Amino acid sequence: MPIVINKKTYFRTAEVCKKTGISRATLLRWLKAGIIKNPQRDRRGWRVFSESELASINKEINQIDRW
């Protein structure tokens, strides 16, 4: 379930993985490699991804699918 912070919608890691179809390991590997930028963190320190970050992850997936 997305969360709203300062009137912006954010998705947690598990939600991003479910929406994009990639594994958590892949997402974390892409973050570590700098393929996608580090997202914001909520008050607990958990990563939260904005809708634009979710779109950039989908864009990266589409680039891979073209190979």
Secondary structure, DSSP 8 states (H G I E B T S, - for coil): --EEETTEEEEEHHHHHHHHT--HHHHHHHHHHTSS---EE-TTS-EEEEHHHHHHHHHHHHHHHH-
